Amino acid sequence: MPIDNATIAAIATPPGEGGIGVIRISGPDAADIAAAVFRRHRRRGEIPIDLRTTESHRLHYGIIVDPSTGERIDDVLLAWMRGPRTYTRQDTVEISCHGGPLPLRETLRVVLAAGARHAEPGEFTLRAFLNGRLDLAQAEAVVQVIGARTAESLRLAVSDLAGDLTRRLDPANAALVSLLAYLDAAADFPDDEIDIDATGHRADGLIAVDQGLAAAEEALAAVIAGSHAGMLYREGARIALVGCPNVGKSSLLNALLRTERAIVTPIAGTTRDVIEETINLEGIPATLLDTAGIVETEDVVERIGVERSRAALQTASAIVFVLDGSCDPQPGDIEIAGLLAARAADQQVPVVIARNKADLPDRGDLAPVLGLLPGIPVVALSATTGVGLAGLERTLAAALRAGEGSAQPAMISARQRAALDRALAHVHDAQEAWALGVPQDLLATSVRAALHAVGEVTGENVDEAVLAEIFSRFCIGK
C-alpha cells in the first residue's frame, strides 16, 4: 500500500476541556508548516523558528499566530522530532495548546491553512505500520491500549504493542517458511535427495515436514487457546443479578459498586427495569445487571421489567442467583433455578449462588435449589454489612476464567482470530495430506495458505481493503 506523501495534522487528544490539548503534525513538510504558525518567545520579542536547523527532540516555548492576520491564538509548547526517530518515522511536530476546544480548533485551522491535510482516522498509526515502525499486530494493539478498561487488560495490550503476539507466532511463521522453502525446492529438483538425521532435521538445517507442521500447529493452537481469555479481558463480561423480589439484588449491586447506585427499600419490586453498572472484577471488566425480581404479576410496568429480567438472564455471560438465606426457597426461587439449570446445560454459562442476608439468623434450606443446580458454588454474604463480598468476587472471577485453562491470554481481535483459525485449519490439512502421501506440490498449497493466513495477522500479507477497515476503527489523531 503506497504512503500518501502529504503532511497530515489532527487533534490528538479527546474532545472537551482539559489542562492541555495536542495537535500532531507528520510528514515531509511538518517543520515548514509548524514554522509558519509558530513564534518563539525571546527577550527581544517573538521571532520565527527554522526547525530544520534546530536540534531534534527538543521543546520550544512560544505562541501560535494566524499568518494571514498576525493574530495571536495561544501560548504553546512545540515539540520538534526529526524522522525516523518518531512514531510515524516521518518528521513530526506536536503542539501542546491549552486544552479548550477553541484553542485547539483555531490552532488546527491555521496548521491546515499552512499546507497540512487533515488526517484520517488512524492515519498516523497506519503510517507507522507502512514505514515499518510497527507490524500489523502491534498497530492493532494500539486500539486495545486506548480502550483498556482494567489494569490487566492494559498489561496484555501493552505486551502486544511491544510485539508479544508476533513473538508468539514466530515459531509457526518460521516453521512454515522453512517447510515451504523445502517443498518448493523439492518440486523444482525432484531428483535431489536430502538426508534427515535422528533429530528430525535435514542436512541443510531445515526441519522435516512432520516436525515443522507439528511446531506450527503447537504455536497456533496456543495463541488460539488464549483468545477466550483475551476476549474476556478486552470485551468484559455481563453478569446478571437475578432472583425473586426483595432478596437483596439491588443491595448487592450497591455493595459490589461500593456506592448507592440502585434504590433500596423494604418494599418488594422496587427495581422495575434492568440497571447496568461496570466494575473491575479481578482485572476483568464486568458489567453488572441488576434485574427486576422475576415473579408473576398483573402490574403492566412490573411485567415489562420481569420480561427484561428474563431476557438478561438469557444473554448474560455469567449469572449470580441471589437467594434470601434467612428463609426457605420460595416457589419463584425454584422456577428461576429451573431456568438457570436449562441455560447452564445448554450454553455452559457459569452460575454462582449468592446466599444473601448472612447477618440474619440462617433458617433457609437450599436443598430444593441445589437439587436443580448441582455443583453450583454457593457464597454466603451480607450485602448490608459487606461480609462475604470478596469471596463472591473471587468465585465469580474464577467461574469466568474456568474456560481459559492454562493458556496465556491473547488479546486478539475477531479478524485476527479468524485468520489464525484458517492458518491452523490449513496446517491440519497439510498434516493429513502428509500422512496420506499426497504429492508435495499439493502439500505446499496448504502450507502456503497457512503462511498467508499468519501474515494477515502480522501484516506480511494484507490488502488495502483490510487495512482501511482496520484503521477506520481508530480515533482521528492516532
C-alpha positions in Angstrom: 0.0 0.0 0.0 1.6 3.3 -1.1 2.1 6.0 1.5 0.4 9.3 0.9 3.3 11.8 0.9 1.1 14.6 2.2 1.8 16.2 5.6 -1.1 15.4 7.8 -2.4 17.0 11.0 -5.1 16.4 13.6 -6.1 17.0 17.2 -4.6 14.0 19.1 -6.4 14.5 22.4 -10.0 13.7 23.3 -12.7 16.4 22.9 -13.7 18.6 25.8 -11.8 20.8 28.3 -8.5 19.8 29.9 -5.2 21.1 31.0 -3.6 20.7 27.6 -4.6 19.5 24.1 -2.2 18.3 21.4 -2.0 19.0 17.7 0.0 16.4 15.9 1.7 17.0 12.5 3.5 14.4 10.5 5.1 14.4 7.1 7.9 15.9 4.9 6.7 19.5 5.4 5.9 19.2 9.1 8.8 21.6 10.0 7.9 24.2 7.5 4.2 24.2 8.3 4.9 24.4 12.0 7.4 27.3 11.5 4.8 29.2 9.5 2.4 29.4 12.5 4.8 29.3 15.5 6.9 32.1 17.0 9.4 31.6 19.8 9.4 33.8 22.9 12.6 35.8 23.3 13.5 38.9 25.4 13.6 41.0 22.2 10.2 39.7 21.2 8.6 36.9 19.3 10.7 35.6 16.5 10.3 32.9 13.8 12.0 29.5 14.1 13.7 27.3 11.5 13.0 23.8 12.8 15.1 22.2 10.1 18.3 23.8 11.5 17.4 23.2 15.2 18.2 20.1 17.2 15.7 17.3 17.1 13.6 16.1 20.1 13.5 19.5 21.8 10.7 21.6 23.3 10.2 25.2 22.3 8.1 27.7 24.1 6.2 30.3 22.1 2.9 31.3 20.5 0.7 30.2 17.6 -0.3 33.0 15.3 -2.5 33.3 12.3 0.0 34.1 9.4 -2.8 35.8 7.4 -3.7 38.3 10.2 -0.8 38.2 12.7 -3.4 37.5 15.4 -2.1 35.6 18.4 -4.0 32.4 19.1 -2.4 30.6 22.0 0.7 30.2 24.1 2.1 26.7 23.4 4.9 24.2 23.8 6.2 22.9 20.4 8.0 19.5 20.3 10.1 19.0 17.2 11.1 15.4 16.3 13.1 14.6 13.1 12.4 11.3 11.4 13.0 8.4 11.5 13.1 8.6 15.4 9.4 9.3 15.6 6.1 7.3 15.9 5.5 7.5 12.1 9.2 7.5 11.1 8.5 10.9 9.5 9.3 14.4 10.6 6.8 15.1 13.4 5.7 18.2 15.3 3.4 18.1 18.4 1.9 21.4 19.6 0.7 21.4 23.2 -2.0 24.0 23.5 -4.3 25.0 26.3 -6.9 22.2 26.5 -10.0 24.0 25.5 -11.9 23.2 22.3 -11.4 26.7 20.8 -7.6 27.0 21.1 -7.3 23.5 19.6 -9.7 24.2 16.7 -8.0 27.5 15.9 -4.5 26.1 16.0 -5.5 23.2 13.8 -7.2 25.7 11.4 -4.0 27.7 10.8 -1.9 24.5 10.6 -4.2 23.2 7.8 -4.2 26.6 6.1 -0.4 26.5 6.1 -0.5 23.3 4.0 -1.3 20.3 6.1 -4.1 17.9 5.2 -6.5 16.7 7.9 -5.6 13.2 9.0 -8.0 10.3 8.5 -8.9 8.0 11.5 -5.8 6.0 12.4 -3.6 7.6 9.7 -0.7 8.3 12.0 -0.6 4.6 13.1 -1.1 3.5 9.5 2.0 5.4 8.5 3.8 3.8 11.5 2.9 0.4 10.0 3.7 1.2 6.4 7.0 2.7 7.4 8.0 -0.4 9.4 7.7 1.2 12.8 5.1 -1.3 13.9 3.9 -4.6 12.5 0.2 -5.0 12.0 -0.4 -6.9 15.2 1.3 -4.1 17.1 -0.7 -1.5 15.3 -4.0 -3.2 16.2 -2.8 -3.4 19.8 -2.8 0.4 19.9 -6.6 0.3 19.9 -6.5 -2.2 22.7 -4.3 0.0 24.8 -6.5 3.0 24.3 -9.7 1.0 25.1 -8.3 -0.9 28.1 -10.8 -0.9 30.9 -8.7 -2.6 33.7 -5.1 -2.8 34.7 -4.9 -6.4 33.5 -6.4 -5.7 30.1 -3.9 -2.8 29.8 -1.0 -5.0 30.7 -2.0 -7.5 28.0 -2.5 -4.8 25.4 0.8 -3.2 26.1 2.6 -6.6 25.8 1.1 -6.9 22.3 2.1 -3.4 21.5 5.6 -4.4 22.4 5.4 -7.3 19.9 4.4 -10.2 22.2 1.7 -11.6 19.8 4.2 -11.5 16.9 6.8 -13.3 19.0 4.3 -16.0 19.9 3.6 -16.5 16.2 7.3 -16.5 15.2 7.7 -20.3 15.7 4.7 -21.0 13.4 5.9 -18.5 10.9 9.5 -19.8 10.9 8.4 -23.5 10.6 6.0 -22.7 7.7 8.6 -20.6 5.8 11.2 -23.4 6.2 8.7 -26.1 5.1 7.6 -24.0 2.1 11.3 -23.5 1.1 11.9 -27.2 1.2 8.7 -28.2 -0.6 9.3 -25.7 -3.4 12.9 -26.8 -3.8 11.8 -30.5 -3.8 9.3 -29.7 -6.5 11.9 -27.8 -8.6 14.6 -30.5 -8.1 12.8 -33.8 -7.6 15.9 -36.0 -8.3 17.8 -34.4 -5.4 17.6 -36.2 -2.0 18.3 -34.6 1.4 19.0 -36.8 4.3 17.1 -36.4 7.6 19.0 -37.2 10.8 17.8 -38.7 14.0 16.7 -35.4 15.4 14.3 -34.8 12.5 16.4 -32.2 10.8 17.7 -32.3 7.3 21.4 -31.9 6.4 20.7 -28.3 5.3 19.5 -27.4 8.8 15.8 -27.1 7.9 13.3 -29.1 9.9 11.5 -32.1 8.5 7.9 -31.9 7.2 6.2 -33.6 10.1 8.3 -31.7 12.7 7.6 -28.4 11.0 3.9 -29.0 10.8 3.8 -30.0 14.5 5.7 -26.9 15.5 3.3 -24.6 13.5 0.3 -26.4 15.0 1.6 -26.0 18.6 2.3 -22.3 18.3 -1.0 -21.5 16.5 -3.1 -23.6 18.9 -1.5 -21.9 21.9 -2.5 -18.5 20.7 -6.0 -19.6 19.7 -6.5 -21.2 23.1 -5.6 -18.0 24.8 -8.1 -16.0 22.7 -11.0 -16.7 25.0 -9.2 -15.2 28.0 -8.1 -12.3 25.8 -11.7 -11.6 24.7 -12.8 -11.7 28.4 -10.2 -9.0 29.3 -10.9 -7.0 26.2 -14.7 -7.1 25.9 -15.5 -7.9 29.5 -18.4 -10.0 30.9 -22.1 -9.2 31.5 -23.2 -10.5 34.9 -26.9 -10.7 35.7 -28.1 -10.5 39.3 -31.3 -12.5 39.3 -33.7 -13.7 41.9 -37.2 -13.1 43.4 -38.3 -9.7 44.6 -36.8 -8.4 47.9 -33.9 -10.9 48.2 -31.3 -8.1 48.0 -30.2 -7.8 44.4 -30.1 -4.0 44.4 -28.3 -4.0 47.8 -25.8 -6.5 46.4 -25.3 -4.2 43.3 -24.6 -1.3 45.6 -22.3 -3.3 47.7 -20.2 -4.5 44.7 -20.1 -1.0 43.3 -19.2 0.5 46.7 -21.8 3.2 46.1 -25.5 3.7 46.3 -26.5 3.3 42.7 -29.8 1.4 42.9 -32.8 2.4 45.1 -33.2 0.0 48.0 -36.4 -0.2 50.1 -38.1 -2.9 52.1 -40.9 -2.8 49.5 -40.8 -5.8 47.1 -40.5 -4.9 43.5 -38.6 -1.6 43.9 -36.5 -2.3 40.8 -38.7 -2.1 37.7 -36.1 -2.2 35.0 -32.6 -3.5 34.3 -29.8 -1.3 35.8 -26.3 -1.6 34.3 -23.1 -0.6 36.0 -19.4 -1.6 35.5 -16.8 -2.9 37.9 -13.3 -4.2 37.8 -13.6 -7.9 38.8 -10.1 -9.0 39.5 -8.9 -7.5 36.2 -12.0 -8.5 34.2 -14.1 -5.5 33.1 -17.6 -6.6 34.2 -21.0 -5.1 33.7 -23.4 -5.9 36.5 -27.1 -6.1 35.5 -29.5 -5.5 38.4 -32.8 -7.0 37.3 -36.3 -6.8 38.4 -37.5 -9.6 40.6 -38.8 -12.5 38.5 -42.3 -13.1 39.7 -45.8 -13.5 38.2 -47.6 -10.1 38.3 -50.6 -8.3 36.9 -48.9 -4.9 37.1 -48.2 -3.8 33.4 -44.9 -1.9 34.2 -43.6 -4.6 36.5 -44.4 -7.3 34.0 -42.3 -5.5 31.4 -39.4 -5.4 33.9 -39.8 -9.1 34.6 -39.6 -9.8 30.8 -36.4 -7.7 30.6 -35.0 -9.7 33.5 -35.7 -12.9 31.7 -34.0 -11.6 28.6 -30.9 -10.5 30.7 -30.8 -14.0 32.2 -30.7 -15.5 28.7 -27.9 -13.1 27.3 -25.6 -12.7 30.3 -22.2 -14.3 30.2 -22.5 -15.2 34.0 -25.3 -15.2 36.5 -25.5 -14.5 40.2 -28.6 -16.2 41.6 -29.5 -14.2 44.7 -31.4 -16.0 47.5 -32.7 -14.9 50.8 -30.6 -17.0 53.2 -32.9 -16.2 56.2 -35.8 -18.3 54.9 -36.5 -21.4 52.8 -36.6 -21.0 49.0 -39.9 -19.8 47.6 -41.7 -21.2 44.6 -40.3 -18.4 42.5 -36.8 -19.4 43.5 -37.4 -23.0 42.3 -38.7 -21.6 39.0 -35.6 -19.5 38.5 -33.4 -22.4 39.4 -35.0 -24.4 36.7 -34.4 -21.7 34.1 -30.8 -21.4 35.2 -30.3 -25.2 35.0 -31.5 -25.2 31.4 -29.3 -22.2 30.4 -26.2 -23.7 32.1 -26.8 -27.0 30.5 -27.3 -25.6 27.0 -24.6 -22.9 26.9 -22.2 -23.7 29.8 -22.9 -20.3 31.4 -21.3 -20.0 34.8 -23.8 -19.6 37.7 -22.9 -18.6 41.3 -25.5 -18.7 44.1 -25.3 -15.7 46.5 -26.9 -16.7 49.8 -27.7 -13.2 51.0 -28.6 -11.8 54.4 -25.9 -13.7 56.3 -26.3 -11.1 59.0 -29.7 -12.6 59.9 -30.3 -16.0 61.5 -29.8 -18.8 59.0 -33.1 -20.6 58.6 -33.0 -21.5 54.9 -32.8 -25.0 53.5 -31.2 -24.7 50.0 -31.7 -28.4 49.1 -34.6 -27.8 46.7 -32.5 -25.3 44.7 -29.2 -27.2 44.9 -31.0 -30.3 43.6 -31.7 -28.4 40.4 -28.3 -26.8 40.3 -25.8 -29.5 41.5 -22.2 -28.4 41.8 -23.0 -24.7 41.6 -20.8 -22.7 44.0 -22.6 -21.1 47.0 -21.3 -18.0 48.7 -22.8 -16.8 51.9 -22.7 -13.0 52.2 -24.4 -9.9 53.6 -25.0 -7.1 51.1 -25.7 -4.9 54.1 -22.5 -5.5 56.1 -20.2 -6.5 53.3 -19.3 -9.8 54.8 -18.6 -12.4 52.0 -18.4 -9.9 49.1 -14.7 -10.6 48.5 -15.5 -14.3 48.3 -18.2 -13.7 45.8 -15.9 -11.6 43.6 -13.2 -14.3 43.7 -15.7 -17.1 42.9 -17.2 -15.1 40.0 -13.8 -14.3 38.5 -12.8 -18.0 38.8 -16.0 -19.1 37.2 -15.5 -16.7 34.2 -11.9 -17.8 33.8 -12.8 -21.5 34.1 -12.8 -21.9 30.3 -9.3 -20.5 29.9 -7.3 -23.5 31.1 -3.6 -22.8 31.4 -3.3 -20.9 28.1 -1.6 -17.5 28.1 -4.3 -14.8 27.3 -4.1 -13.5 23.8 -5.7 -10.1 23.1 -6.6 -10.9 19.5 -9.4 -9.3 17.6 -12.1 -11.2 15.7 -10.3 -10.6 12.5 -7.0 -12.0 13.9 -8.8 -15.0 15.4 -10.4 -15.8 12.1 -7.1 -15.6 10.3 -5.4 -17.9 12.9 -8.3 -20.4 12.7 -7.7 -20.5 8.9 -4.0 -21.0 9.4 -4.5 -23.8 11.9 -7.1 -25.5 9.5 -4.5 -25.3 6.7 -1.9 -26.9 8.9 -4.2 -29.7 9.8 -5.0 -30.2 6.1 -1.2 -30.4 5.4 -0.7 -32.9 8.2 -3.5 -35.1 6.8 -2.1 -34.8 3.3 1.4 -35.7 4.5 0.0 -38.8 6.3 -1.8 -39.9 3.2 1.3 -39.4 1.0 -0.2 -36.6 -1.1 2.3 -35.2 -3.7 4.5 -32.5 -2.2 3.3 -29.8 -4.6 -0.2 -30.2 -3.3 1.1 -30.2 0.3 2.9 -26.9 -0.4 -0.5 -25.4 -1.3 -1.8 -25.9 2.3 1.5 -24.7 3.8 1.5 -21.6 1.7 -2.2 -20.9 2.6 -1.3 -21.3 6.3 1.7 -18.9 6.0 -0.5 -16.4 4.2 -3.1 -16.5 7.0 -0.4 -15.9 9.6 0.8 -13.0 7.5 -2.7 -11.5 7.7 -2.1 -11.0 11.4 1.5 -9.8 11.3 1.0 -7.7 8.2 3.1 -9.5 5.6 0.0 -10.4 3.6 -2.8 -7.9 3.9 -4.6 -5.9 1.2 -5.6 -2.3 1.2 -9.3 -3.0 1.9 -8.4 -4.8 5.1 -6.0 -2.1 6.2 -8.7 0.5 5.5 -11.2 -1.4 7.6 -8.7 -1.9 10.5 -7.6 1.7 10.8 -11.0 3.1 10.3 -11.7 1.9 13.8 -9.0 4.2 15.2 -9.8 7.7 16.5 -8.7 10.7 14.5 -5.3 11.8 15.7 -3.9 8.4 16.5 
